[in-house]
């Protein structure tokens, strides 16, 4: 049995699971954009960060992505500490600065408590959320769900990440029609911002 503490509640589990799965079973909602129960955990968006310490070193807390971090013996987990909330707000501010037209991000901002009133935001949040120039003209937030869905469900690898940093995008090989694509629509189904759409060809 694995014994750990989740938001002050002592829990004992007989099997290993992720922090995100454990929290969900306890009715605790942790925000995430890149997680899908049908796909391998990725830990890309970092919105699911939680505070983790151990009974041996309760003061040595560190932020870990709940979707990939496994439950461990003696862990002390806080899913909504002030440190966690601050990290999530900053991450979401950066995502919004990249894709300001993505309404899904604005909805999530309200859910995690990122104030729209600039007077209540930190200077960094104010700049990223309201004043930063748009980095790219797309709703794509680079969560990687479409890439993973294509690779893991039909196993076609018709799309992939390209380049790094601000130039990072999702593309087909050489930006040409991918002959491996079978039009299954898996990529569009998992896209959280509806950037990928399906068109019927008559």
Secondary structure, DSSP 8 states (H G I E B T S, - for coil): -EEEEETTEEEEESS--BHHHHHHHTT-----SS--TTS-----S-TTEEEEEESSSTT--EEEETTT-B--TTEEEESS-HHHHHHHHHHHHHHHHH-TT-HHHHHHHHHTT--SSGGGS-HHHHIIIIIS--S-SS------HHHHHHHHTS----EEEESSGGG-EEEEGGGS--TT-----HHHHH-TT--S------
